[in-house]
Amino acid sequence: MLRVVRLLVPLFCRLRVTGELPRNPGPLILVSNHIGTFDPFVLMAAAARRGLHPRFLATAGLFKAPVFGAIMRASGHIRVDRGSHTVTDALASAVTAITDDNAVVIIYPEGRITLDPGLWPERAKTGAARLALATGAPVVTIAQWGAHEIMCWDSPARMARTLLSSTVRRPTARVHFGRPLDLTDLTPGSADAARRAADRMMSACADDLRDLRVDEPLQPRHIDPTRPLSTSRTLRLPWQRTPDHDS
């Protein structure tokens, strides 16, 4: 699957990967911002370039899809049953993958594609943080930008049209692997450790994302009119404040 994605993704975009990872990282947790429907494939291609074989925590709907669902299961990706009483099974499966298989696991801490109007990271849920604290595995944040231009949010037919048009438009998708995140000051099981770790993850993603989109500091250049918007989980980033906003 990694070989196929590494060949196919460059057909739809110009993939630019920056940042380095430790050699032979062993078990590793990668946490990324989530900006669009195509960005998991971009992340997979970027990971392949860095010699990683990651397992994604992904929504159950993908595992139910014909053919693709079978590929997801066979590849060892981890199913997340959102809104179900079995949703916590995903955390246990991810812990097992890391502790028993020394796996590299990719998680979107936000739990969904960001609905922030500026496509900035939203406030994270605590699943990725609890996984990091439970396993003690190193955490590396990933910032990505540009994949939102490849395929739109809307219906399958429109998604297919925009994906096809990207072979002509050739947007640039940037993926940056950041430095390992220091969580050693947080005590597993303490009342606020998971919340603090989750906030730290998304702040690090946002800081690196700022460098990827220097020419789009507040709003994205590419606007998808089909994407729903919400500020209910928008992060308050100090460097985004302007005199007009403060007034």
Secondary structure, 3 states (H helix, E strand, C coil): CHHHHHHHHHHHCEEEEECCCCCCCCCEEEEECCCCCCHHHHHHHHHHHCCCCEEEEEEHHHHHCCCHHHHHHHCCCEEECCCCCCCCHHHHHHHHHHHHHCCEEEECCCCCCCCCCCCCCECCCCHHHHHHHHHCCCEEEEEEECHHHCCCCCCHHHHHHHHHHHHHHCCEEEEEEEEECCCCCCCCCCCCHHHHHHHHHHHHHHHHHHHHCCCCCCCCCCCCCCCCCCCCCECCCHHHCCHHHHC
